[in-house]
Amino acid sequence: MARRLVQDRGDFVRTRPYPVCELIKLEAQGYNLGVANSEFNQIAPLEAMLDIANYCLQIDNLKDDGVTETATCKRLQESRRTVRPESYRGT
């Protein structure tokens, strides 16, 4: 079962990463093994990373605005929308 979950083609909404990791750890313990590390074999969406952070760090309701880079990008985009074209004419 763990192998099937690991090979799920990156559907992070349907198969959350942290339960898969926990299942693999339990399977490894059954063989007296440990998990040294893990990796993504593709680019991980921000939603998946936030989901992992919420679970592992037990942060309640961490949203993408709580990530500095994302919040900064959103604010920059909003500020560009509010600048009027007349201000660029130099008059």
PDB file of N, CA, C and O in Angstrom:
ATOM      1  N   MET A   1       0.827  -1.200   0.000  1.00  0.00           N
ATOM      2  CA  MET A   1       0.000   0.000   0.000  1.00  0.00           C
ATOM      3  C   MET A   1       0.872   1.265   0.000  1.00  0.00           C
ATOM      4  O   MET A   1       0.580   2.219  -0.721  1.00  0.00           O
ATOM      5  N   ALA A   2       1.936   1.271   0.806  1.00  0.00           N
ATOM      6  CA  ALA A   2       2.807   2.445   0.856  1.00  0.00           C
ATOM      7  C   ALA A   2       3.414   2.723  -0.509  1.00  0.00           C
ATOM      8  O   ALA A   2       3.537   3.881  -0.908  1.00  0.00           O
ATOM      9  N   ARG A   3       3.791   1.681  -1.222  1.00  0.00           N
ATOM     10  CA  ARG A   3       4.391   1.871  -2.542  1.00  0.00           C
ATOM     11  C   ARG A   3       3.400   2.536  -3.484  1.00  0.00           C
ATOM     12  O   ARG A   3       3.775   3.427  -4.247  1.00  0.00           O
ATOM     13  N   ARG A   4       2.132   2.112  -3.441  1.00  0.00           N
ATOM     14  CA  ARG A   4       1.124   2.711  -4.306  1.00  0.00           C
ATOM     15  C   ARG A   4       0.944   4.188  -3.968  1.00  0.00           C
ATOM     16  O   ARG A   4       0.809   5.014  -4.870  1.00  0.00           O
ATOM     17  N   LEU A   5       0.942   4.531  -2.679  1.00  0.00           N
ATOM     18  CA  LEU A   5       0.789   5.928  -2.282  1.00  0.00           C
ATOM     19  C   LEU A   5       1.983   6.756  -2.719  1.00  0.00           C
ATOM     20  O   LEU A   5       1.823   7.896  -3.155  1.00  0.00           O
ATOM     21  N   VAL A   6       3.170   6.198  -2.606  1.00  0.00           N
ATOM     22  CA  VAL A   6       4.370   6.927  -2.996  1.00  0.00           C
ATOM     23  C   VAL A   6       4.387   7.168  -4.495  1.00  0.00           C
ATOM     24  O   VAL A   6       4.862   8.209  -4.949  1.00  0.00           O
ATOM     25  N   GLN A   7       3.880   6.229  -5.260  1.00  0.00           N
ATOM     26  CA  GLN A   7       3.913   6.355  -6.707  1.00  0.00           C
ATOM     27  C   GLN A   7       2.724   7.135  -7.270  1.00  0.00           C
ATOM     28  O   GLN A   7       2.627   7.329  -8.482  1.00  0.00           O
ATOM     29  N   ASP A   8       1.822   7.580  -6.395  1.00  0.00           N
ATOM     30  CA  ASP A   8       0.692   8.385  -6.847  1.00  0.00           C
ATOM     31  C   ASP A   8       1.239   9.641  -7.512  1.00  0.00           C
ATOM     32  O   ASP A   8       2.009  10.364  -6.880  1.00  0.00           O
ATOM     33  N   ARG A   9       0.897   9.919  -8.689  1.00  0.00           N
ATOM     34  CA  ARG A   9       1.503  10.900  -9.585  1.00  0.00           C
ATOM     35  C   ARG A   9       1.481  12.335  -9.085  1.00  0.00           C
ATOM     36  O   ARG A   9       1.265  13.252  -9.877  1.00  0.00           O
ATOM     37  N   GLY A  10       1.695  12.552  -7.809  1.00  0.00           N
ATOM     38  CA  GLY A  10       1.813  13.910  -7.313  1.00  0.00           C
ATOM     39  C   GLY A  10       0.496  14.595  -7.036  1.00  0.00           C
ATOM     40  O   GLY A  10       0.439  15.825  -7.027  1.00  0.00           O
ATOM     41  N   ASP A  11      -0.568  13.842  -6.809  1.00  0.00           N
ATOM     42  CA  ASP A  11      -1.846  14.454  -6.467  1.00  0.00           C
ATOM     43  C   ASP A  11      -1.837  14.750  -4.972  1.00  0.00           C
ATOM     44  O   ASP A  11      -2.282  13.928  -4.171  1.00  0.00           O
ATOM     45  N   PHE A  12      -1.324  15.933  -4.593  1.00  0.00           N
ATOM     46  CA  PHE A  12      -1.144  16.281  -3.198  1.00  0.00           C
ATOM     47  C   PHE A  12      -2.451  16.565  -2.480  1.00  0.00           C
ATOM     48  O   PHE A  12      -2.486  16.555  -1.250  1.00  0.00           O
ATOM     49  N   VAL A  13      -3.511  16.814  -3.203  1.00  0.00           N
ATOM     50  CA  VAL A  13      -4.798  17.045  -2.563  1.00  0.00           C
ATOM     51  C   VAL A  13      -5.418  15.716  -2.163  1.00  0.00           C
ATOM     52  O   VAL A  13      -5.948  15.581  -1.060  1.00  0.00           O
ATOM     53  N   ARG A  14      -5.355  14.750  -3.040  1.00  0.00           N
ATOM     54  CA  ARG A  14      -5.948  13.443  -2.757  1.00  0.00           C
ATOM     55  C   ARG A  14      -5.075  12.616  -1.824  1.00  0.00           C
ATOM     56  O   ARG A  14      -5.594  11.944  -0.932  1.00  0.00           O
ATOM     57  N   THR A  15      -3.776  12.654  -2.009  1.00  0.00           N
ATOM     58  CA  THR A  15      -2.841  11.906  -1.178  1.00  0.00           C
ATOM     59  C   THR A  15      -1.891  12.893  -0.519  1.00  0.00           C
ATOM     60  O   THR A  15      -0.913  13.323  -1.129  1.00  0.00           O
ATOM     61  N   ARG A  16      -2.179  13.249   0.721  1.00  0.00           N
ATOM     62  CA  ARG A  16      -1.358  14.206   1.459  1.00  0.00           C
ATOM     63  C   ARG A  16       0.010  13.600   1.761  1.00  0.00           C
ATOM     64  O   ARG A  16       0.105  12.408   2.055  1.00  0.00           O
ATOM     65  N   PRO A  17       1.078  14.414   1.690  1.00  0.00           N
ATOM     66  CA  PRO A  17       2.428  13.878   1.898  1.00  0.00           C
ATOM     67  C   PRO A  17       2.693  13.344   3.302  1.00  0.00           C
ATOM     68  O   PRO A  17       3.352  12.315   3.452  1.00  0.00           O
ATOM     69  N   TYR A  18       2.189  14.029   4.338  1.00  0.00           N
ATOM     70  CA  TYR A  18       2.565  13.600   5.680  1.00  0.00           C
ATOM     71  C   TYR A  18       1.986  12.245   6.075  1.00  0.00           C
ATOM     72  O   TYR A  18       2.686  11.497   6.758  1.00  0.00           O
ATOM     73  N   PRO A  19       0.746  11.867   5.694  1.00  0.00           N
ATOM     74  CA  PRO A  19       0.306  10.516   6.040  1.00  0.00           C
ATOM     75  C   PRO A  19       1.119   9.443   5.314  1.00  0.00           C
ATOM     76  O   PRO A  19       1.341   8.356   5.848  1.00  0.00           O
ATOM     77  N   VAL A  20       1.557   9.755   4.101  1.00  0.00           N
ATOM     78  CA  VAL A  20       2.391   8.803   3.357  1.00  0.00           C
ATOM     79  C   VAL A  20       3.703   8.593   4.098  1.00  0.00           C
ATOM     80  O   VAL A  20       4.154   7.458   4.257  1.00  0.00           O
ATOM     81  N   CYS A  21       4.319   9.686   4.555  1.00  0.00           N
ATOM     82  CA  CYS A  21       5.574   9.572   5.302  1.00  0.00           C
ATOM     83  C   CYS A  21       5.376   8.785   6.590  1.00  0.00           C
ATOM     84  O   CYS A  21       6.208   7.949   6.944  1.00  0.00           O
ATOM     85  N   GLU A  22       4.286   9.049   7.286  1.00  0.00           N
ATOM     86  CA  GLU A  22       4.018   8.326   8.530  1.00  0.00           C
ATOM     87  C   GLU A  22       3.804   6.839   8.263  1.00  0.00           C
ATOM     88  O   GLU A  22       4.266   5.998   9.034  1.00  0.00           O
ATOM     89  N   LEU A  23       3.112   6.513   7.185  1.00  0.00           N
ATOM     90  CA  LEU A  23       2.885   5.117   6.835  1.00  0.00           C
ATOM     91  C   LEU A  23       4.196   4.414   6.490  1.00  0.00           C
ATOM     92  O   LEU A  23       4.412   3.266   6.876  1.00  0.00           O
ATOM     93  N   ILE A  24       5.055   5.099   5.774  1.00  0.00           N
ATOM     94  CA  ILE A  24       6.354   4.517   5.421  1.00  0.00           C
ATOM     95  C   ILE A  24       7.198   4.294   6.674  1.00  0.00           C
ATOM     96  O   ILE A  24       7.881   3.276   6.783  1.00  0.00           O
ATOM     97  N   LYS A  25       7.160   5.238   7.623  1.00  0.00           N
ATOM     98  CA  LYS A  25       7.891   5.068   8.882  1.00  0.00           C
ATOM     99  C   LYS A  25       7.384   3.842   9.644  1.00  0.00           C
ATOM    100  O   LYS A  25       8.175   3.068  10.183  1.00  0.00           O
ATOM    101  N   LEU A  26       6.062   3.672   9.683  1.00  0.00           N
ATOM    102  CA  LEU A  26       5.492   2.503  10.374  1.00  0.00           C
ATOM    103  C   LEU A  26       5.904   1.209   9.696  1.00  0.00           C
ATOM    104  O   LEU A  26       6.242   0.237  10.370  1.00  0.00           O
ATOM    105  N   GLU A  27       5.881   1.184   8.376  1.00  0.00           N
ATOM    106  CA  GLU A  27       6.307  -0.001   7.639  1.00  0.00           C
ATOM    107  C   GLU A  27       7.779  -0.304   7.909  1.00  0.00           C
ATOM    108  O   GLU A  27       8.155  -1.462   8.089  1.00  0.00           O
ATOM    109  N   ALA A  28       8.606   0.730   7.936  1.00  0.00           N
ATOM    110  CA  ALA A  28      10.042   0.538   8.178  1.00  0.00           C
ATOM    111  C   ALA A  28      10.286   0.002   9.588  1.00  0.00           C
ATOM    112  O   ALA A  28      11.149  -0.853   9.788  1.00  0.00           O
ATOM    113  N   GLN A  29       9.526   0.505  10.570  1.00  0.00           N
ATOM    114  CA  GLN A  29       9.681   0.021  11.939  1.00  0.00           C
ATOM    115  C   GLN A  29       9.373  -1.468  12.042  1.00  0.00           C
ATOM    116  O   GLN A  29       9.982  -2.173  12.847  1.00  0.00           O
ATOM    117  N   GLY A  30       8.440  -1.947  11.242  1.00  0.00           N
ATOM    118  CA  GLY A  30       8.114  -3.367  11.230  1.00  0.00           C
ATOM    119  C   GLY A  30       9.289  -4.236  10.802  1.00  0.00           C
ATOM    120  O   GLY A  30       9.344  -5.419  11.138  1.00  0.00           O
ATOM    121  N   TYR A  31      10.221  -3.658  10.067  1.00  0.00           N
ATOM    122  CA  TYR A  31      11.424  -4.368   9.619  1.00  0.00           C
ATOM    123  C   TYR A  31      12.658  -3.927  10.424  1.00  0.00           C
ATOM    124  O   TYR A  31      13.788  -4.205  10.025  1.00  0.00           O
ATOM    125  N   ASN A  32      12.440  -3.241  11.550  1.00  0.00           N
ATOM    126  CA  ASN A  32      13.517  -2.702  12.383  1.00  0.00           C
ATOM    127  C   ASN A  32      14.425  -1.760  11.596  1.00  0.00           C
ATOM    128  O   ASN A  32      15.644  -1.770  11.761  1.00  0.00           O
ATOM    129  N   LEU A  33      13.817  -0.958  10.750  1.00  0.00           N
ATOM    130  CA  LEU A  33      14.539   0.033   9.961  1.00  0.00           C
ATOM    131  C   LEU A  33      14.024   1.425  10.301  1.00  0.00           C
ATOM    132  O   LEU A  33      12.936   1.579  10.856  1.00  0.00           O
ATOM    133  N   GLY A  34      14.801   2.412   9.971  1.00  0.00           N
ATOM    134  CA  GLY A  34      14.374   3.789  10.125  1.00  0.00           C
ATOM    135  C   GLY A  34      14.423   4.510   8.794  1.00  0.00           C
ATOM    136  O   GLY A  34      15.038   4.030   7.842  1.00  0.00           O
ATOM    137  N   VAL A  35      13.790   5.635   8.729  1.00  0.00           N
ATOM    138  CA  VAL A  35      13.813   6.456   7.519  1.00  0.00           C
ATOM    139  C   VAL A  35      14.833   7.562   7.749  1.00  0.00           C
ATOM    140  O   VAL A  35      14.647   8.407   8.625  1.00  0.00           O
ATOM    141  N   ALA A  36      15.905   7.562   6.974  1.00  0.00           N
ATOM    142  CA  ALA A  36      16.978   8.547   7.148  1.00  0.00           C
ATOM    143  C   ALA A  36      16.580   9.913   6.608  1.00  0.00           C
ATOM    144  O   ALA A  36      16.849  10.932   7.244  1.00  0.00           O
ATOM    145  N   ASN A  37      15.942   9.947   5.439  1.00  0.00           N
ATOM    146  CA  ASN A  37      15.509  11.201   4.844  1.00  0.00           C
ATOM    147  C   ASN A  37      14.484  10.901   3.763  1.00  0.00           C
ATOM    148  O   ASN A  37      14.195   9.741   3.470  1.00  0.00           O
ATOM    149  N   SER A  38      13.948  11.935   3.187  1.00  0.00           N
ATOM    150  CA  SER A  38      12.985  11.771   2.100  1.00  0.00           C
ATOM    151  C   SER A  38      13.162  12.924   1.128  1.00  0.00           C
ATOM    152  O   SER A  38      13.826  13.914   1.436  1.00  0.00           O
ATOM    153  N   GLU A  39      12.568  12.789  -0.036  1.00  0.00           N
ATOM    154  CA  GLU A  39      12.691  13.842  -1.048  1.00  0.00           C
ATOM    155  C   GLU A  39      11.482  13.803  -1.967  1.00  0.00           C
ATOM    156  O   GLU A  39      10.810  12.780  -2.097  1.00  0.00           O
ATOM    157  N   PHE A  40      11.222  14.935  -2.599  1.00  0.00           N
ATOM    158  CA  PHE A  40      10.226  15.000  -3.651  1.00  0.00           C
ATOM    159  C   PHE A  40      10.940  14.688  -4.960  1.00  0.00           C
ATOM    160  O   PHE A  40      12.073  15.123  -5.165  1.00  0.00           O
ATOM    161  N   ASN A  41      10.297  13.950  -5.833  1.00  0.00           N
ATOM    162  CA  ASN A  41      10.918  13.686  -7.130  1.00  0.00           C
ATOM    163  C   ASN A  41      10.344  14.586  -8.212  1.00  0.00           C
ATOM    164  O   ASN A  41      10.491  14.320  -9.405  1.00  0.00           O
ATOM    165  N   GLN A  42       9.697  15.637  -7.784  1.00  0.00           N
ATOM    166  CA  GLN A  42       9.177  16.650  -8.697  1.00  0.00           C
ATOM    167  C   GLN A  42       9.015  17.939  -7.906  1.00  0.00           C
ATOM    168  O   GLN A  42       9.237  17.950  -6.695  1.00  0.00           O
ATOM    169  N   ILE A  43       8.640  19.002  -8.556  1.00  0.00           N
ATOM    170  CA  ILE A  43       8.424  20.270  -7.865  1.00  0.00           C
ATOM    171  C   ILE A  43       7.170  20.142  -7.016  1.00  0.00           C
ATOM    172  O   ILE A  43       6.123  19.710  -7.497  1.00  0.00           O
ATOM    173  N   ALA A  44       7.283  20.515  -5.764  1.00  0.00           N
ATOM    174  CA  ALA A  44       6.154  20.411  -4.836  1.00  0.00           C
ATOM    175  C   ALA A  44       5.378  21.723  -4.828  1.00  0.00           C
ATOM    176  O   ALA A  44       5.974  22.796  -4.730  1.00  0.00           O
ATOM    177  N   PRO A  45       4.057  21.643  -4.930  1.00  0.00           N
ATOM    178  CA  PRO A  45       3.263  22.872  -4.859  1.00  0.00           C
ATOM    179  C   PRO A  45       3.299  23.472  -3.454  1.00  0.00           C
ATOM    180  O   PRO A  45       3.481  22.760  -2.466  1.00  0.00           O
ATOM    181  N   LEU A  46       3.125  24.774  -3.382  1.00  0.00           N
ATOM    182  CA  LEU A  46       3.140  25.473  -2.105  1.00  0.00           C
ATOM    183  C   LEU A  46       2.082  24.900  -1.171  1.00  0.00           C
ATOM    184  O   LEU A  46       2.318  24.790   0.032  1.00  0.00           O
ATOM    185  N   GLU A  47       0.933  24.538  -1.700  1.00  0.00           N
ATOM    186  CA  GLU A  47      -0.141  23.977  -0.876  1.00  0.00           C
ATOM    187  C   GLU A  47       0.328  22.729  -0.134  1.00  0.00           C
ATOM    188  O   GLU A  47       0.007  22.547   1.040  1.00  0.00           O
ATOM    189  N   ALA A  48       1.084  21.874  -0.810  1.00  0.00           N
ATOM    190  CA  ALA A  48       1.600  20.658  -0.170  1.00  0.00           C
ATOM    191  C   ALA A  48       2.594  21.012   0.931  1.00  0.00           C
ATOM    192  O   ALA A  48       2.570  20.407   2.003  1.00  0.00           O
ATOM    193  N   MET A  49       3.460  21.976   0.681  1.00  0.00           N
ATOM    194  CA  MET A  49       4.440  22.366   1.684  1.00  0.00           C
ATOM    195  C   MET A  49       3.767  22.987   2.909  1.00  0.00           C
ATOM    196  O   MET A  49       4.183  22.746   4.042  1.00  0.00           O
ATOM    197  N   LEU A  50       2.731  23.783   2.672  1.00  0.00           N
ATOM    198  CA  LEU A  50       1.987  24.369   3.784  1.00  0.00           C
ATOM    199  C   LEU A  50       1.267  23.292   4.579  1.00  0.00           C
ATOM    200  O   LEU A  50       1.182  23.367   5.805  1.00  0.00           O
ATOM    201  N   ASP A  51       0.752  22.294   3.882  1.00  0.00           N
ATOM    202  CA  ASP A  51       0.072  21.186   4.540  1.00  0.00           C
ATOM    203  C   ASP A  51       1.043  20.434   5.450  1.00  0.00           C
ATOM    204  O   ASP A  51       0.698  20.079   6.577  1.00  0.00           O
ATOM    205  N   ILE A  52       2.252  20.196   4.958  1.00  0.00           N
ATOM    206  CA  ILE A  52       3.278  19.520   5.761  1.00  0.00           C
ATOM    207  C   ILE A  52       3.654  20.378   6.966  1.00  0.00           C
ATOM    208  O   ILE A  52       3.781  19.864   8.077  1.00  0.00           O
ATOM    209  N   ALA A  53       3.832  21.671   6.756  1.00  0.00           N
ATOM    210  CA  ALA A  53       4.191  22.566   7.859  1.00  0.00           C
ATOM    211  C   ALA A  53       3.082  22.617   8.904  1.00  0.00           C
ATOM    212  O   ALA A  53       3.356  22.593  10.104  1.00  0.00           O
ATOM    213  N   ASN A  54       1.833  22.686   8.454  1.00  0.00           N
ATOM    214  CA  ASN A  54       0.714  22.684   9.397  1.00  0.00           C
ATOM    215  C   ASN A  54       0.721  21.436  10.263  1.00  0.00           C
ATOM    216  O   ASN A  54       0.484  21.510  11.468  1.00  0.00           O
ATOM    217  N   TYR A  55       0.990  20.292   9.651  1.00  0.00           N
ATOM    218  CA  TYR A  55       0.968  19.031  10.373  1.00  0.00           C
ATOM    219  C   TYR A  55       2.195  18.865  11.273  1.00  0.00           C
ATOM    220  O   TYR A  55       2.061  18.614  12.471  1.00  0.00           O
ATOM    221  N   CYS A  56       3.373  19.004  10.699  1.00  0.00           N
ATOM    222  CA  CYS A  56       4.606  18.728  11.450  1.00  0.00           C
ATOM    223  C   CYS A  56       4.885  19.765  12.526  1.00  0.00           C
ATOM    224  O   CYS A  56       5.316  19.415  13.624  1.00  0.00           O
ATOM    225  N   LEU A  57       4.648  21.018  12.228  1.00  0.00           N
ATOM    226  CA  LEU A  57       4.918  22.093  13.184  1.00  0.00           C
ATOM    227  C   LEU A  57       3.700  22.417  14.041  1.00  0.00           C
ATOM    228  O   LEU A  57       3.788  23.222  14.969  1.00  0.00           O
ATOM    229  N   GLN A  58       2.567  21.794  13.735  1.00  0.00           N
ATOM    230  CA  GLN A  58       1.303  22.000  14.441  1.00  0.00           C
ATOM    231  C   GLN A  58       0.935  23.483  14.501  1.00  0.00           C
ATOM    232  O   GLN A  58       0.593  24.027  15.552  1.00  0.00           O
ATOM    233  N   ILE A  59       1.019  24.104  13.336  1.00  0.00           N
ATOM    234  CA  ILE A  59       0.624  25.500  13.181  1.00  0.00           C
ATOM    235  C   ILE A  59      -0.829  25.507  12.741  1.00  0.00           C
ATOM    236  O   ILE A  59      -1.187  24.840  11.771  1.00  0.00           O
ATOM    237  N   ASP A  60      -1.652  26.240  13.433  1.00  0.00           N
ATOM    238  CA  ASP A  60      -3.062  26.295  13.069  1.00  0.00           C
ATOM    239  C   ASP A  60      -3.275  27.251  11.906  1.00  0.00           C
ATOM    240  O   ASP A  60      -2.942  28.433  11.990  1.00  0.00           O
ATOM    241  N   ASN A  61      -3.825  26.733  10.833  1.00  0.00           N
ATOM    242  CA  ASN A  61      -4.258  27.550   9.689  1.00  0.00           C
ATOM    243  C   ASN A  61      -3.158  28.395   9.066  1.00  0.00           C
ATOM    244  O   ASN A  61      -3.373  29.578   8.803  1.00  0.00           O
ATOM    245  N   LEU A  62      -2.003  27.826   8.827  1.00  0.00           N
ATOM    246  CA  LEU A  62      -0.959  28.535   8.092  1.00  0.00           C
ATOM    247  C   LEU A  62      -1.397  28.648   6.638  1.00  0.00           C
ATOM    248  O   LEU A  62      -1.660  27.640   5.981  1.00  0.00           O
ATOM    249  N   LYS A  63      -1.471  29.850   6.151  1.00  0.00           N
ATOM    250  CA  LYS A  63      -1.879  30.105   4.765  1.00  0.00           C
ATOM    251  C   LYS A  63      -0.679  30.605   3.973  1.00  0.00           C
ATOM    252  O   LYS A  63       0.381  30.879   4.537  1.00  0.00           O
ATOM    253  N   ASP A  64      -0.856  30.721   2.670  1.00  0.00           N
ATOM    254  CA  ASP A  64       0.261  31.173   1.842  1.00  0.00           C
ATOM    255  C   ASP A  64       0.675  32.601   2.170  1.00  0.00           C
ATOM    256  O   ASP A  64       1.816  32.979   1.904  1.00  0.00           O
ATOM    257  N   ASP A  65      -0.222  33.407   2.743  1.00  0.00           N
ATOM    258  CA  ASP A  65       0.153  34.764   3.156  1.00  0.00           C
ATOM    259  C   ASP A  65       1.121  34.737   4.327  1.00  0.00           C
ATOM    260  O   ASP A  65       1.784  35.738   4.601  1.00  0.00           O
ATOM    261  N   GLY A  66       1.217  33.600   5.031  1.00  0.00           N
ATOM    262  CA  GLY A  66       2.140  33.462   6.139  1.00  0.00           C
ATOM    263  C   GLY A  66       3.560  33.178   5.696  1.00  0.00           C
ATOM    264  O   GLY A  66       4.476  33.163   6.518  1.00  0.00           O
ATOM    265  N   VAL A  67       3.753  32.955   4.411  1.00  0.00           N
ATOM    266  CA  VAL A  67       5.096  32.733   3.855  1.00  0.00           C
ATOM    267  C   VAL A  67       5.587  34.075   3.330  1.00  0.00           C
ATOM    268  O   VAL A  67       4.921  34.719   2.519  1.00  0.00           O
ATOM    269  N   THR A  68       6.744  34.483   3.795  1.00  0.00           N
ATOM    270  CA  THR A  68       7.253  35.823   3.486  1.00  0.00           C
ATOM    271  C   THR A  68       7.291  36.116   1.996  1.00  0.00           C
ATOM    272  O   THR A  68       6.827  37.169   1.558  1.00  0.00           O
ATOM    273  N   GLU A  69       7.837  35.197   1.216  1.00  0.00           N
ATOM    274  CA  GLU A  69       7.976  35.439  -0.212  1.00  0.00           C
ATOM    275  C   GLU A  69       6.622  35.584  -0.897  1.00  0.00           C
ATOM    276  O   GLU A  69       6.451  36.452  -1.753  1.00  0.00           O
ATOM    277  N   THR A  70       5.673  34.755  -0.534  1.00  0.00           N
ATOM    278  CA  THR A  70       4.346  34.814  -1.140  1.00  0.00           C
ATOM    279  C   THR A  70       3.636  36.106  -0.766  1.00  0.00           C
ATOM    280  O   THR A  70       3.043  36.765  -1.619  1.00  0.00           O
ATOM    281  N   ALA A  71       3.697  36.464   0.510  1.00  0.00           N
ATOM    282  CA  ALA A  71       3.050  37.699   0.956  1.00  0.00           C
ATOM    283  C   ALA A  71       3.668  38.913   0.279  1.00  0.00           C
ATOM    284  O   ALA A  71       2.957  39.838  -0.113  1.00  0.00           O
ATOM    285  N   THR A  72       4.985  38.913   0.141  1.00  0.00           N
ATOM    286  CA  THR A  72       5.677  40.030  -0.514  1.00  0.00           C
ATOM    287  C   THR A  72       5.275  40.134  -1.976  1.00  0.00           C
ATOM    288  O   THR A  72       5.004  41.232  -2.465  1.00  0.00           O
ATOM    289  N   CYS A  73       5.232  39.011  -2.682  1.00  0.00           N
ATOM    290  CA  CYS A  73       4.829  39.019  -4.094  1.00  0.00           C
ATOM    291  C   CYS A  73       3.406  39.525  -4.262  1.00  0.00           C
ATOM    292  O   CYS A  73       3.128  40.306  -5.172  1.00  0.00           O
ATOM    293  N   LYS A  74       2.502  39.088  -3.392  1.00  0.00           N
ATOM    294  CA  LYS A  74       1.111  39.547  -3.485  1.00  0.00           C
ATOM    295  C   LYS A  74       1.014  41.046  -3.247  1.00  0.00           C
ATOM    296  O   LYS A  74       0.280  41.739  -3.951  1.00  0.00           O
ATOM    297  N   ARG A  75       1.743  41.550  -2.268  1.00  0.00           N
ATOM    298  CA  ARG A  75       1.691  42.990  -1.983  1.00  0.00           C
ATOM    299  C   ARG A  75       2.286  43.809  -3.121  1.00  0.00           C
ATOM    300  O   ARG A  75       1.787  44.887  -3.441  1.00  0.00           O
ATOM    301  N   LEU A  76       3.349  43.300  -3.728  1.00  0.00           N
ATOM    302  CA  LEU A  76       3.928  43.991  -4.874  1.00  0.00           C
ATOM    303  C   LEU A  76       2.950  44.036  -6.043  1.00  0.00           C
ATOM    304  O   LEU A  76       2.806  45.064  -6.703  1.00  0.00           O
ATOM    305  N   GLN A  77       2.281  42.917  -6.292  1.00  0.00           N
ATOM    306  CA  GLN A  77       1.298  42.882  -7.375  1.00  0.00           C
ATOM    307  C   GLN A  77       0.150  43.839  -7.099  1.00  0.00           C
ATOM    308  O   GLN A  77      -0.319  44.524  -8.008  1.00  0.00           O
ATOM    309  N   GLU A  78      -0.309  43.894  -5.851  1.00  0.00           N
ATOM    310  CA  GLU A  78      -1.392  44.812  -5.494  1.00  0.00           C
ATOM    311  C   GLU A  78      -0.953  46.264  -5.643  1.00  0.00           C
ATOM    312  O   GLU A  78      -1.726  47.101  -6.109  1.00  0.00           O
ATOM    313  N   SER A  79       0.274  46.565  -5.254  1.00  0.00           N
ATOM    314  CA  SER A  79       0.748  47.946  -5.353  1.00  0.00           C
ATOM    315  C   SER A  79       0.901  48.365  -6.816  1.00  0.00           C
ATOM    316  O   SER A  79       0.691  49.534  -7.141  1.00  0.00           O
ATOM    317  N   ARG A  80       1.256  47.450  -7.691  1.00  0.00           N
ATOM    318  CA  ARG A  80       1.365  47.769  -9.116  1.00  0.00           C
ATOM    319  C   ARG A  80      -0.005  48.058  -9.720  1.00  0.00           C
ATOM    320  O   ARG A  80      -0.130  48.881 -10.628  1.00  0.00           O
ATOM    321  N   ARG A  81      -1.019  47.385  -9.216  1.00  0.00           N
ATOM    322  CA  ARG A  81      -2.378  47.628  -9.722  1.00  0.00           C
ATOM    323  C   ARG A  81      -2.915  48.978  -9.283  1.00  0.00           C
ATOM    324  O   ARG A  81      -3.711  49.592  -9.994  1.00  0.00           O
ATOM    325  N   THR A  82      -2.487  49.447  -8.114  1.00  0.00           N
ATOM    326  CA  THR A  82      -3.025  50.698  -7.590  1.00  0.00           C
ATOM    327  C   THR A  82      -2.295  51.930  -8.117  1.00  0.00           C
ATOM    328  O   THR A  82      -2.792  53.045  -7.959  1.00  0.00           O
ATOM    329  N   VAL A  83      -1.133  51.760  -8.737  1.00  0.00           N
ATOM    330  CA  VAL A  83      -0.389  52.899  -9.295  1.00  0.00           C
ATOM    331  C   VAL A  83      -1.076  53.340 -10.574  1.00  0.00           C
ATOM    332  O   VAL A  83      -1.344  52.529 -11.460  1.00  0.00           O
ATOM    333  N   ARG A  84      -1.357  54.626 -10.663  1.00  0.00           N
ATOM    334  CA  ARG A  84      -2.043  55.150 -11.849  1.00  0.00           C
ATOM    335  C   ARG A  84      -1.033  55.435 -12.953  1.00  0.00           C
ATOM    336  O   ARG A  84       0.074  55.900 -12.680  1.00  0.00           O
ATOM    337  N   PRO A  85      -1.405  55.161 -14.184  1.00  0.00           N
ATOM    338  CA  PRO A  85      -0.496  55.425 -15.309  1.00  0.00           C
ATOM    339  C   PRO A  85      -0.047  56.885 -15.393  1.00  0.00           C
ATOM    340  O   PRO A  85       1.047  57.156 -15.890  1.00  0.00           O
ATOM    341  N   GLU A  86      -0.868  57.837 -14.917  1.00  0.00           N
ATOM    342  CA  GLU A  86      -0.489  59.251 -14.992  1.00  0.00           C
ATOM    343  C   GLU A  86       0.783  59.530 -14.211  1.00  0.00           C
ATOM    344  O   GLU A  86       1.535  60.443 -14.551  1.00  0.00           O
ATOM    345  N   SER A  87       1.029  58.750 -13.165  1.00  0.00           N
ATOM    346  CA  SER A  87       2.209  59.004 -12.338  1.00  0.00           C
ATOM    347  C   SER A  87       3.505  58.685 -13.076  1.00  0.00           C
ATOM    348  O   SER A  87       4.580  59.104 -12.645  1.00  0.00           O
ATOM    349  N   TYR A  88       3.419  57.966 -14.157  1.00  0.00           N
ATOM    350  CA  TYR A  88       4.615  57.595 -14.925  1.00  0.00           C
ATOM    351  C   TYR A  88       4.910  58.601 -16.046  1.00  0.00           C
ATOM    352  O   TYR A  88       5.938  58.481 -16.712  1.00  0.00           O
ATOM    353  N   ARG A  89       4.052  59.566 -16.263  1.00  0.00           N
ATOM    354  CA  ARG A  89       4.238  60.499 -17.378  1.00  0.00           C
ATOM    355  C   ARG A  89       5.316  61.534 -17.087  1.00  0.00           C
ATOM    356  O   ARG A  89       5.809  62.205 -17.994  1.00  0.00           O
ATOM    357  N   GLY A  90       5.677  61.658 -15.815  1.00  0.00           N
ATOM    358  CA  GLY A  90       6.728  62.632 -15.478  1.00  0.00           C
ATOM    359  C   GLY A  90       6.237  64.063 -15.432  1.00  0.00           C
ATOM    360  O   GLY A  90       7.053  64.985 -15.442  1.00  0.00           O
ATOM    361  N   THR A  91       4.935  64.282 -15.381  1.00  0.00           N
ATOM    362  CA  THR A  91       4.411  65.645 -15.295  1.00  0.00           C
ATOM    363  C   THR A  91       3.771  65.905 -13.982  1.00  0.00           C
ATOM    364  O   THR A  91       3.278  67.007 -13.743  1.00  0.00           O
TER     365      THR A  91
END
